Amino acid sequence: MNNTKTGILISSSFGKIVGLLPLIQRDIIQTLYITLYPYDDNGPSSRTNATSTFHTPQISSKLISTYAKTTVFKNINVRILLNKFQRKNQWEIKTSKSIDVIYFDQVIKEDIKKCIVNKAADYKMVYLDSSNIDESSFDANSNASCTCTGIPDFIYSHSVLGGTFDRLHAGHKILLSEAVLRSSKKVTVGVTDGPMLHCKLM
């Protein structure tokens, strides 16, 4: 699969993602979307409410930790999909790029594959063995991140943020993800352009 440009990883846990990336980077040369299935940070009882959302500090800390750890994989543009955390019963996955390969670390049902809308005609399925991945260090780091941020667990109807966003990196992705997760209705993004970009120091 040396010509694979875009893939999606369907993982069962945030803690497994970083451990699986070394196996994926041999194939992906462009973009890797990531989604979680199943995922529930509130325990088995919350599964009775199919429309509940995942607006919690734990989700934010796990996103931050994951994006921070994926920066070492320079050839992969990692994008964590957020719809699963916002709407548990919404499983239609639409991406801007056609999916060449679907990676997974557990047995997934046929209907989950069907939820990926824009698969390439010759897409492939690849199982990744995650049985030897130690998730404890990831959980410890993400919990520490959650404690250090001190961000209240508030959800707002409308979030506003701004920046250059000219060279999208992990920090931008974290900022945009936080805005989406903490907004119930709308997110407004202001993008800097013109002369201000010429004064930017990299």
N, CA, C and O of each residue as an XYZ file, in Angstrom:
808
protein
N       0.820     -1.212      0.000
C       0.000      0.000      0.000
C       0.856      1.266      0.000
O       0.534      2.237      0.685
N       1.931      1.253     -0.758
C       2.835      2.392     -0.754
C       2.220      3.642     -1.358
O       2.726      4.742     -1.137
N       1.142      3.498     -2.113
C       0.531      4.651     -2.755
C      -0.680      5.177     -1.982
O      -1.397      6.047     -2.475
N      -0.911      4.657     -0.780
C      -2.045      5.098      0.007
C      -1.879      6.556      0.408
O      -0.859      6.930      0.988
N      -2.868      7.375      0.105
C      -2.801      8.793      0.437
C      -3.657      9.153      1.637
O      -3.257      9.990      2.446
N      -4.826      8.541      1.771
C      -5.754      8.916      2.832
C      -6.335      7.678      3.491
O      -6.757      6.739      2.816
N      -6.352      7.686      4.810
C      -6.911      6.569      5.539
C      -7.755      7.036      6.703
O      -7.758      8.218      7.046
N      -8.471      6.105      7.310
C      -9.221      6.387      8.529
C      -8.939      5.269      9.526
O      -8.954      4.088      9.179
N      -8.683      5.664     10.768
C      -8.465      4.703     11.843
C      -9.701      4.686     12.731
O     -10.070      5.707     13.312
N     -10.336      3.530     12.835
C     -11.456      3.342     13.754
C     -10.888      2.614     14.967
O     -10.664      1.404     14.933
N     -10.661      3.369     16.038
C     -10.004      2.803     17.217
C     -11.001      2.639     18.361
O     -12.001      3.353     18.438
N     -10.717      1.701     19.233
C     -11.585      1.454     20.381
C     -11.194      2.287     21.594
O     -11.902      2.286     22.601
N     -10.055      3.010     21.505
C      -9.580      3.750     22.671
C      -8.606      4.840     22.260
O      -7.793      4.638     21.358
N      -8.680      5.997     22.915
C      -7.688      7.052     22.703
C      -6.287      6.539     23.011
O      -5.332      6.880     22.313
N      -6.161      5.717     24.059
C      -4.869      5.249     24.504
C      -4.137      4.373     23.507
O      -2.924      4.194     23.622
N      -4.849      3.818     22.526
C      -4.231      2.942     21.538
C      -3.746      3.684     20.299
O      -2.916      3.167     19.552
N      -4.251      4.878     20.078
C      -4.004      5.576     18.816
C      -2.523      5.801     18.555
O      -2.015      5.431     17.497
N      -1.823      6.409     19.518
C      -0.413      6.736     19.314
C       0.420      5.474     19.101
O       1.373      5.484     18.321
N       0.068      4.394     19.784
C       0.783      3.145     19.613
C       0.568      2.507     18.254
O       1.397      1.721     17.793
N      -0.542      2.842     17.611
C      -0.841      2.274     16.296
C      -0.233      3.084     15.149
O      -0.061      2.562     14.048
N       0.087      4.334     15.395
C       0.578      5.204     14.321
C       1.874      4.724     13.667
O       2.021      4.884     12.456
N       2.828      4.139     14.415
C       4.027      3.626     13.730
C       3.705      2.561     12.693
O       4.417      2.430     11.697
N       2.638      1.799     12.915
C       2.238      0.781     11.941
C       1.583      1.417     10.718
O       1.679      0.904      9.603
N       0.917      2.541     10.951
C       0.179      3.197      9.872
C       1.085      4.072      9.013
O       0.872      4.174      7.805
N       2.089      4.702      9.614
C       2.901      5.676      8.876
C       3.677      5.047      7.719
O       4.148      5.760      6.832
N       3.814      3.737      7.720
C       4.485      3.066      6.597
C       3.646      3.138      5.324
O       4.170      3.020      4.217
N       2.322      3.335      5.495
C       1.415      3.329      4.350
C       0.877      4.707      4.001
O       0.800      5.070      2.827
N       0.500      5.483      5.033
C      -0.145      6.773      4.799
C       0.899      7.832      4.449
O       1.884      7.998      5.168
N       0.688      8.531      3.370
C       1.622      9.582      2.982
C       0.940     10.948      2.951
O       1.527     11.929      2.493
N      -0.301     11.008      3.439
C      -0.989     12.284      3.393
C      -1.854     12.514      4.634
O      -1.395     13.155      5.579
N      -3.076     12.016      4.658
C      -4.031     12.347      5.712
C      -4.563     11.093      6.401
O      -4.884     10.098      5.751
N      -4.650     11.160      7.729
C      -5.262     10.089      8.508
C      -6.369     10.667      9.367
O      -6.110     11.455     10.277
N      -7.601     10.276      9.080
C      -8.728     10.627      9.940
C      -8.816      9.600     11.064
O      -8.486      8.430     10.870
N      -9.261     10.041     12.242
C      -9.393      9.141     13.381
C     -10.767      9.305     14.012
O     -11.228     10.422     14.248
N     -11.410      8.181     14.280
C     -12.673      8.205     15.015
C     -12.664      7.071     16.017
O     -11.906      6.113     15.866
N     -13.496      7.171     17.037
C     -13.545      6.184     18.109
C     -14.832      5.378     18.015
O     -15.912      5.935     17.820
N     -14.704      4.053     18.157
C     -15.885      3.188     18.207
C     -15.566      1.906     18.947
O     -14.610      1.231     18.566
N     -16.313      1.521     19.996
C     -17.282      2.409     20.639
C     -16.549      3.367     21.549
O     -15.386      3.126     21.875
N     -17.183      4.443     21.970
C     -16.560      5.321     22.955
C     -17.611      5.858     23.900
O     -18.658      6.342     23.470
N     -17.325      5.771     25.206
C     -18.254      6.249     26.223
C     -17.469      6.578     27.477
O     -16.944      5.679     28.135
N     -17.382      7.863     27.817
C     -16.605      8.246     28.995
C     -17.452      8.316     30.254
O     -16.944      8.668     31.319
N     -18.734      7.987     30.151
C     -19.617      8.098     31.297
C     -20.050      6.758     31.862
O     -20.853      6.712     32.794
N     -19.531      5.661     31.311
C     -19.882      4.346     31.829
C     -21.056      3.740     31.096
O     -21.710      4.417     30.303
N     -21.334      2.461     31.351
C     -22.372      1.728     30.620
C     -23.763      2.343     30.751
O     -24.567      2.236     29.825
N     -24.063      2.982     31.877
C     -25.415      3.495     32.083
C     -25.788      4.584     31.101
O     -26.963      4.760     30.780
N     -24.777      5.331     30.611
C     -25.068      6.444     29.705
C     -25.473      5.968     28.324
O     -25.993      6.755     27.533
N     -25.250      4.701     28.015
C     -25.606      4.209     26.693
C     -27.119      4.170     26.489
O     -27.589      4.027     25.361
N     -27.872      4.293     27.562
C     -29.325      4.275     27.429
C     -29.842      5.551     26.798
O     -30.964      5.580     26.293
N     -29.042      6.607     26.817
C     -29.443      7.870     26.222
C     -28.679      8.068     24.931
O     -27.535      8.523     24.945
N     -29.298      7.733     23.827
C     -28.593      7.716     22.532
C     -28.279      9.101     22.008
O     -27.471      9.237     21.089
N     -28.900     10.140     22.569
C     -28.676     11.482     22.043
C     -27.808     12.324     22.971
O     -27.584     13.499     22.683
N     -27.309     11.766     24.078
C     -26.487     12.551     24.986
C     -25.172     12.907     24.320
O     -24.751     12.248     23.370
N     -24.516     13.966     24.826
C     -23.278     14.443     24.213
C     -22.089     14.174     25.119
O     -22.250     13.760     26.267
N     -20.884     14.414     24.588
C     -19.657     14.109     25.300
C     -18.904     15.377     25.658
O     -17.681     15.410     25.522
N     -19.583     16.419     26.109
C     -18.901     17.656     26.457
C     -18.326     17.536     27.869
O     -18.996     17.893     28.838
N     -17.102     17.041     27.998
C     -16.480     16.854     29.306
C     -15.021     17.256     29.240
O     -14.429     17.242     28.160
N     -14.418     17.620     30.387
C     -12.979     17.935     30.392
C     -12.132     16.739     29.955
O     -11.057     16.918     29.384
N     -12.612     15.521     30.222
C     -11.837     14.338     29.854
C     -11.640     14.248     28.347
O     -10.557     13.888     27.886
N     -12.676     14.569     27.574
C     -12.552     14.539     26.116
C     -11.518     15.556     25.654
O     -10.678     15.248     24.809
N     -11.574     16.767     26.203
C     -10.633     17.812     25.824
C      -9.202     17.391     26.119
O      -8.312     17.566     25.286
N      -8.982     16.841     27.297
C      -7.621     16.451     27.675
C      -7.097     15.320     26.792
O      -5.912     15.294     26.458
N      -7.959     14.398     26.416
C      -7.545     13.291     25.553
C      -7.219     13.789     24.143
O      -6.269     13.316     23.520
N      -8.002     14.740     23.646
C      -7.711     15.332     22.339
C      -6.365     16.046     22.356
O      -5.547     15.877     21.452
N      -6.146     16.848     23.399
C      -4.893     17.590     23.514
C      -3.702     16.641     23.564
O      -2.710     16.836     22.862
N      -3.810     15.615     24.398
C      -2.709     14.658     24.541
C      -2.445     13.905     23.238
O      -1.291     13.685     22.871
N      -3.509     13.512     22.543
C      -3.349     12.768     21.292
C      -2.688     13.621     20.225
O      -1.734     13.176     19.586
N      -3.179     14.846     20.017
C      -2.577     15.720     19.009
C      -1.114     16.024     19.350
O      -0.265     16.076     18.460
N      -0.824     16.223     20.635
C       0.550     16.538     21.036
C       1.488     15.374     20.715
O       2.612     15.587     20.259
N       1.028     14.155     20.950
C       1.869     12.981     20.731
C       2.010     12.623     19.248
O       2.974     11.961     18.863
N       1.062     13.051     18.418
C       1.131     12.698     16.996
C       2.034     13.635     16.195
O       2.278     13.389     15.014
N       2.528     14.697     16.812
C       3.363     15.649     16.074
C       4.681     15.031     15.621
O       5.316     15.554     14.705
N       5.110     13.927     16.242
C       6.384     13.294     15.847
C       6.252     12.551     14.519
O       7.260     12.205     13.902
N       5.029     12.305     14.080
C       4.817     11.612     12.808
C       4.625     12.666     11.714
O       3.502     13.024     11.358
N       5.741     13.145     11.198
C       5.748     14.315     10.318
C       5.022     14.080      9.000
O       4.503     15.023      8.402
N       4.979     12.827      8.539
C       4.396     12.585      7.215
C       2.888     12.339      7.264
O       2.263     12.133      6.224
N       2.293     12.357      8.473
C       0.858     12.101      8.589
C       0.138     13.346      9.090
O       0.482     13.895     10.137
N      -0.849     13.779      8.344
C      -1.718     14.874      8.762
C      -2.900     14.265      9.523
O      -3.871     13.814      8.914
N      -2.812     14.254     10.852
C      -3.827     13.609     11.694
C      -5.007     14.555     11.915
O      -4.829     15.728     12.244
N      -6.214     14.020     11.726
C      -7.436     14.796     11.954
C      -8.420     13.939     12.749
O      -8.912     12.929     12.247
N      -8.707     14.338     13.983
C      -9.632     13.598     14.834
C     -11.050     14.093     14.567
O     -11.342     15.278     14.728
N     -11.919     13.187     14.161
C     -13.308     13.536     13.865
C     -14.092     13.673     15.163
O     -13.940     12.858     16.073
N     -14.924     14.696     15.249
C     -15.581     15.039     16.513
C     -17.042     14.639     16.586
O     -17.635     14.711     17.662
N     -17.647     14.218     15.474
C     -19.089     13.975     15.503
C     -19.479     12.876     16.475
O     -20.579     12.909     17.028
N     -18.605     11.902     16.698
C     -18.911     10.806     17.618
C     -19.058     11.299     19.050
O     -19.843     10.748     19.821
N     -18.297     12.344     19.413
C     -18.350     12.852     20.772
C     -19.546     13.770     20.994
O     -19.958     13.998     22.132
N     -20.098     14.293     19.910
C     -21.218     15.215     20.039
C     -22.562     14.514     19.914
O     -23.515     14.856     20.615
N     -22.637     13.529     19.019
C     -23.902     12.830     18.793
C     -23.616     11.334     18.711
O     -23.100     10.838     17.709
N     -23.960     10.629     19.781
C     -23.616      9.210     19.855
C     -24.360      8.367     18.820
O     -23.891      7.299     18.427
N     -25.524      8.853     18.383
C     -26.313      8.070     17.432
C     -26.060      8.493     15.990
O     -26.717      7.986     15.081
N     -25.126      9.405     15.763
C     -24.805      9.847     14.399
C     -23.523      9.172     13.957
O     -22.439      9.505     14.437
N     -23.651      8.214     13.033
C     -22.469      7.474     12.636
C     -22.190      7.542     11.139
O     -21.499      6.680     10.595
N     -22.718      8.551     10.481
C     -22.352      8.753      9.085
C     -21.082      9.579      9.044
O     -21.038     10.689      9.576
N     -20.052      9.041      8.417
C     -18.754      9.703      8.388
C     -18.509     10.261      6.990
O     -18.391      9.513      6.020
N     -18.433     11.585      6.906
C     -18.126     12.250      5.647
C     -16.794     12.966      5.791
O     -16.607     13.748      6.723
N     -15.881     12.709      4.891
C     -14.580     13.366      4.904
C     -14.370     14.103      3.587
O     -14.981     13.780      2.569
N     -13.494     15.098      3.634
C     -13.261     15.893      2.424
C     -12.450     15.134      1.381
O     -12.440     15.494      0.204
N     -11.774     14.087      1.822
C     -10.964     13.286      0.903
C     -11.468     11.850      0.872
O     -11.966     11.336      1.873
N     -11.337     11.216     -0.265
C     -11.754      9.831     -0.420
C     -10.854      8.909      0.407
O      -9.637      9.088      0.440
N     -11.455      7.933      1.067
C     -10.733      7.015      1.952
C     -10.174      5.831      1.164
O     -10.917      5.077      0.535
N      -8.848      5.686      1.213
C      -8.189      4.584      0.514
C      -8.090      3.321      1.365
O      -8.141      2.208      0.841
N      -7.948      3.496      2.668
C      -7.780      2.335      3.555
C      -8.452      2.610      4.897
O      -8.367      3.718      5.428
N      -9.116      1.597      5.436
C      -9.758      1.667      6.745
C      -8.951      0.795      7.705
O      -8.830     -0.414      7.506
N      -8.401      1.417      8.746
C      -7.674      0.688      9.774
C      -8.593      0.492     10.982
O      -9.423      1.352     11.280
N      -8.446     -0.623     11.666
C      -9.240     -0.854     12.871
C      -8.464     -1.760     13.825
O      -7.637     -2.565     13.397
N      -8.741     -1.616     15.128
C      -8.026     -2.419     16.125
C      -8.942     -3.401     16.841
O      -8.580     -3.939     17.888
N     -10.110     -3.634     16.292
C     -11.059     -4.588     16.848
C     -11.967     -5.056     15.713
O     -11.933     -4.495     14.618
N     -12.756     -6.053     15.965
C     -13.704     -6.511     14.955
C     -14.803     -5.471     14.829
O     -15.434     -5.107     15.821
N     -15.034     -4.992     13.618
C     -16.083     -4.004     13.412
C     -17.184     -4.607     12.537
O     -16.931     -5.448     11.673
N     -18.391     -4.158     12.785
C     -19.535     -4.697     12.068
C     -19.627     -4.115     10.657
O     -19.091     -3.045     10.370
N     -20.309     -4.838      9.802
C     -20.450     -4.420      8.409
C     -21.126     -3.066      8.299
O     -20.778     -2.277      7.421
N     -22.106     -2.771      9.190
C     -22.828     -1.505      9.080
C     -21.942     -0.307      9.424
O     -22.217      0.806      8.977
N     -20.874     -0.519     10.218
C     -19.951      0.570     10.516
C     -19.170      0.955      9.267
O     -18.948      2.138      9.009
N     -18.753     -0.039      8.493
C     -18.043      0.250      7.242
C     -18.941      1.020      6.275
O     -18.474      1.891      5.541
N     -20.225      0.692      6.284
C     -21.163      1.366      5.387
C     -21.343      2.827      5.757
O     -21.717      3.639      4.910
N     -21.079      3.175      7.023
C     -21.252      4.554      7.475
C     -20.182      5.494      6.929
O     -20.344      6.713      6.976
N     -19.089      4.932      6.412
C     -18.052      5.757      5.797
C     -18.486      6.041      4.362
O     -18.433      5.163      3.500
N     -18.908      7.256      4.122
C     -19.620      7.592      2.887
C     -18.733      7.535      1.654
O     -19.097      6.916      0.654
N     -17.573      8.174      1.718
C     -16.786      8.341      0.489
C     -15.545      7.451      0.462
O     -14.417      7.940      0.400
N     -15.769      6.148      0.509
C     -14.661      5.197      0.341
C     -14.265      5.145     -1.135
O     -15.106      5.258     -2.027
N     -12.967      4.973     -1.367
C     -12.496      4.787     -2.741
C     -13.017      3.457     -3.270
O     -13.307      2.540     -2.501
N     -13.131      3.365     -4.577
C     -13.675      2.141     -5.184
C     -12.837      0.916     -4.824
O     -13.374     -0.183     -4.691
N     -11.537      1.095     -4.668
C     -10.645     -0.023     -4.361
C     -10.101      0.059     -2.928
O      -8.968     -0.348     -2.670
N     -10.898      0.579     -2.011
C     -10.438      0.744     -0.627
C     -10.085     -0.609     -0.003
O     -10.580     -1.655     -0.422
N      -9.211     -0.558      1.016
C      -8.763     -1.770      1.695
C      -9.093     -1.689      3.182
O      -9.217     -0.601      3.744
N      -9.234     -2.861      3.813
C      -9.435     -2.967      5.254
C      -8.183     -3.571      5.871
O      -7.698     -4.598      5.396
N      -7.648     -2.950      6.926
C      -6.430     -3.441      7.566
C      -6.643     -3.538      9.077
O      -6.961     -2.547      9.736
N      -6.464     -4.739      9.609
C      -6.568     -4.935     11.055
C      -5.207     -4.702     11.701
O      -4.192     -5.210     11.226
N      -5.192     -3.919     12.800
C      -3.963     -3.634     13.535
C      -4.060     -4.244     14.929
O      -5.013     -3.977     15.662
N      -3.094     -5.049     15.288
C      -3.090     -5.704     16.601
C      -2.654     -4.711     17.673
O      -1.526     -4.218     17.652
N      -3.552     -4.423     18.607
C      -3.253     -3.457     19.674
C      -3.136     -4.123     21.040
O      -3.134     -3.439     22.063
N      -3.039     -5.439     21.065
C      -3.052     -6.180     22.328
C      -1.843     -5.873     23.214
O      -1.919     -6.025     24.433
N      -0.729     -5.443     22.615
C       0.483     -5.174     23.402
C       0.683     -3.697     23.724
O       1.725     -3.322     24.262
N      -0.288     -2.861     23.407
C      -0.161     -1.426     23.660
C      -0.552     -1.111     25.105
O      -1.630     -1.491     25.564
N       0.341     -0.411     25.815
C       0.091     -0.015     27.198
C      -0.617      1.337     27.206
O      -0.026      2.349     26.828
N      -1.862      1.358     27.630
C      -2.655      2.588     27.627
C      -2.529      3.377     28.917
O      -3.014      4.506     28.992
N      -1.893      2.814     29.934
C      -1.864      3.459     31.256
C      -1.115      4.791     31.231
O      -1.539      5.747     31.880
N       0.005      4.866     30.482
C       0.768      6.109     30.441
C      -0.015      7.209     29.743
O       0.058      8.373     30.139
N      -0.771      6.846     28.695
C      -1.580      7.843     28.001
C      -2.648      8.393     28.930
O      -2.853      9.605     28.985
N      -3.334      7.515     29.665
C      -4.387      7.946     30.580
C      -3.834      8.860     31.662
O      -4.475      9.840     32.043
N      -2.635      8.538     32.159
C      -2.022      9.365     33.195
C      -1.686     10.754     32.667
O      -1.915     11.758     33.341
N      -1.136     10.801     31.444
C      -0.776     12.088     30.857
C      -1.987     12.935     30.536
O      -1.975     14.144     30.766
N      -3.041     12.317     30.003
C      -4.234     13.073     29.640
C      -4.952     13.576     30.883
O      -5.516     14.670     30.871
N      -4.938     12.790     31.958
C      -5.544     13.243     33.210
C      -4.772     14.415     33.790
O      -5.365     15.337     34.349
N      -3.439     14.383     33.658
C      -2.618     15.493     34.139
C      -2.898     16.751     33.334
O      -2.950     17.850     33.888
N      -3.081     16.589     32.007
C      -3.395     17.738     31.149
C      -4.711     18.363     31.564
O      -4.856     19.585     31.585
N      -5.675     17.505     31.895
C      -6.987     17.981     32.295
C      -6.897     18.791     33.574
O      -7.567     19.815     33.716
N      -6.056     18.328     34.522
C      -5.915     19.011     35.797
C      -5.224     20.349     35.634
O      -5.573     21.325     36.299
N      -4.224     20.391     34.730
C      -3.436     21.605     34.583
C      -4.183     22.720     33.862
O      -3.962     23.896     34.154
N      -5.055     22.375     32.934
C      -5.734     23.416     32.161
C      -6.657     24.248     33.024
O      -6.740     25.462     32.840
N      -7.353     23.624     33.961
C      -8.257     24.338     34.837
C      -9.425     24.979     34.110
O     -10.015     25.931     34.621
N      -9.771     24.483     32.937
C     -10.848     25.060     32.146
C     -12.192     24.554     32.668
O     -12.395     23.343     32.763
N     -13.119     25.462     33.010
C     -14.435     25.018     33.483
C     -15.157     24.215     32.400
O     -14.950     24.431     31.205
N     -15.991     23.302     32.833
C     -16.712     22.454     31.892
C     -17.998     23.150     31.451
O     -19.100     22.678     31.728
N     -17.838     24.278     30.762
C     -18.981     25.043     30.289
C     -19.223     24.781     28.810
O     -18.284     24.573     28.042
N     -20.489     24.794     28.422
C     -20.863     24.714     27.013
C     -21.574     26.006     26.653
O     -22.511     26.421     27.334
N     -21.126     26.633     25.587
C     -21.676     27.912     25.159
C     -22.456     27.728     23.861
O     -22.175     26.810     23.091
N     -23.420     28.583     23.621
C     -24.183     28.477     22.377
C     -23.350     28.896     21.176
O     -23.559     28.404     20.067
N     -22.397     29.815     21.397
C     -21.623     30.353     20.276
C     -20.190     30.610     20.735
O     -19.971     31.320     21.716
N     -19.223     30.042     20.039
C     -17.808     30.281     20.329
C     -17.177     31.055     19.174
O     -17.520     30.851     18.009
N     -16.246     31.951     19.522
C     -15.549     32.755     18.525
C     -14.049     32.625     18.761
O     -13.587     32.718     19.898
N     -13.291     32.410     17.696
C     -11.848     32.344     17.798
C     -11.231     32.930     16.545
O     -11.895     33.079     15.519
N      -9.946     33.261     16.642
C      -9.286     33.838     15.481
C      -7.814     33.478     15.430
O      -7.231     33.070     16.434
N      -7.219     33.630     14.265
C      -5.801     33.331     14.086
C      -5.435     33.376     12.619
O      -6.268     33.687     11.767
N      -4.189     33.065     12.332
C      -3.756     33.064     10.938
C      -4.192     31.783     10.229
O      -4.668     31.825      9.094
N      -4.027     30.640     10.906
C      -4.411     29.337     10.351
C      -3.829     29.119      8.954
O      -4.404     28.400      8.138
N      -2.685     29.747      8.691
C      -2.092     29.626      7.353
C      -1.275     28.345      7.211
O      -1.129     27.809      6.112
N      -0.748     27.862      8.326
C      -0.013     26.593      8.311
C      -0.568     25.751      9.446
O      -0.055     25.767     10.565
N      -1.610     25.026      9.141
C      -2.376     24.321     10.159
C      -1.519     23.276     10.868
O      -1.000     22.353     10.240
N      -1.378     23.432     12.184
C      -0.596     22.490     12.975
C      -1.428     21.989     14.160
O      -2.609     22.313     14.281
N      -0.793     21.191     15.034
C      -1.529     20.565     16.138
C      -2.194     21.596     17.051
O      -3.309     21.384     17.529
N      -1.509     22.707     17.288
C      -2.088     23.746     18.138
C      -3.377     24.308     17.562
O      -4.343     24.530     18.291
N      -3.394     24.539     16.251
C      -4.612     25.012     15.592
C      -5.735     23.985     15.727
O      -6.879     24.338     16.011
N      -5.398     22.713     15.521
C      -6.397     21.651     15.573
C      -7.001     21.537     16.971
O      -8.201     21.310     17.120
N      -6.155     21.696     17.998
C      -6.647     21.661     19.380
C      -7.591     22.833     19.630
O      -8.664     22.657     20.206
N      -7.196     24.016     19.201
C      -8.017     25.211     19.393
C      -9.370     25.081     18.699
O     -10.406     25.393     19.287
N      -9.361     24.625     17.460
C     -10.605     24.454     16.710
C     -11.481     23.364     17.318
O     -12.702     23.508     17.378
N     -10.859     22.269     17.770
C     -11.617     21.178     18.386
C     -12.284     21.640     19.676
O     -13.446     21.322     19.932
N     -11.543     22.392     20.487
C     -12.107     22.907     21.734
C     -13.323     23.793     21.460
O     -14.333     23.710     22.159
N     -13.216     24.636     20.441
C     -14.328     25.527     20.105
C     -15.565     24.736     19.697
O     -16.682     25.068     20.094
N     -15.358     23.689     18.902
C     -16.491     22.871     18.445
C     -17.124     22.115     19.609
O     -18.347     22.089     19.742
N     -16.298     21.501     20.448
C     -16.817     20.697     21.556
C     -17.552     21.544     22.592
O     -18.436     21.048     23.291
N     -17.187     22.818     22.688
C     -17.793     23.676     23.706
C     -18.850     24.619     23.143
O     -19.221     25.603     23.784
N     -19.330     24.314     21.948
C     -20.377     25.129     21.325
C     -21.579     24.260     21.004
O     -21.441     23.191     20.410
N     -22.754     24.720     21.399
C     -23.964     23.943     21.139
C     -24.638     24.326     19.831
O     -25.421     23.549     19.285
N     -24.337     25.532     19.318
C     -25.027     25.990     18.113
C     -24.089     26.422     16.995
O     -24.256     26.003     15.850
N     -23.100     27.258     17.317
C     -22.334     27.879     16.224
C     -20.902     28.184     16.655
O     -20.637     28.497     17.816
N     -19.980     28.083     15.685
C     -18.591     28.488     15.877
C     -18.232     29.489     14.782
O     -18.462     29.233     13.600
N     -17.669     30.626     15.176
C     -17.210     31.629     14.222
C     -15.692     31.701     14.267
O     -15.102     31.865     15.335
N     -15.063     31.579     13.103
C     -13.599     31.592     13.013
C     -13.164     32.800     12.191
O     -13.547     32.940     11.029
N     -12.364     33.668     12.796
C     -11.784     34.788     12.081
C     -10.393     34.429     11.593
O      -9.557     33.985     12.380
N     -10.134     34.613     10.312
C      -8.851     34.232      9.722
C      -8.085     35.488      9.312
O      -8.579     36.308      8.539
N      -6.874     35.621      9.841
C      -6.033     36.769      9.525
C      -5.481     36.661      8.105
O      -5.057     35.588      7.677
N      -5.491     37.778      7.381
C      -4.885     37.772      6.045
C      -4.255     39.130      5.776
O      -4.210     39.989      6.656
N      -3.777     39.312      4.578
C      -3.227     40.601      4.179
C      -1.906     40.945      4.848
O      -1.097     40.056      5.114
N      -1.675     42.241      5.126
C      -0.385     42.713      5.655
C       0.016     42.080      6.985
O       1.206     41.933      7.261
N      -0.960     41.703      7.810
C      -0.638     41.133      9.115
C       0.153     39.836      8.984
O       0.964     39.517      9.854
N      -0.073     39.092      7.916
C       0.659     37.842      7.712
C       2.137     38.094      7.437
O       2.984     37.273      7.789
N       2.449     39.230      6.808
C       3.834     39.540      6.469
C       4.660     39.860      7.714
O       5.886     39.747      7.694
N       3.993     40.257      8.791
C       4.685     40.590     10.031
C       4.833     39.400     10.958
O       5.450     39.507     12.018
N       4.265     38.257     10.563
C       4.271     37.080     11.427
C       5.668     36.462     11.480
O       6.326     36.286     10.455
N       6.101     36.140     12.695
C       7.402     35.502     12.889
C       7.197     34.020     13.119
O       6.379     33.635     13.955
N       7.924     33.174     12.394
C       7.810     31.722     12.528
C       9.037     31.184     13.268
O       9.145     29.978     13.489
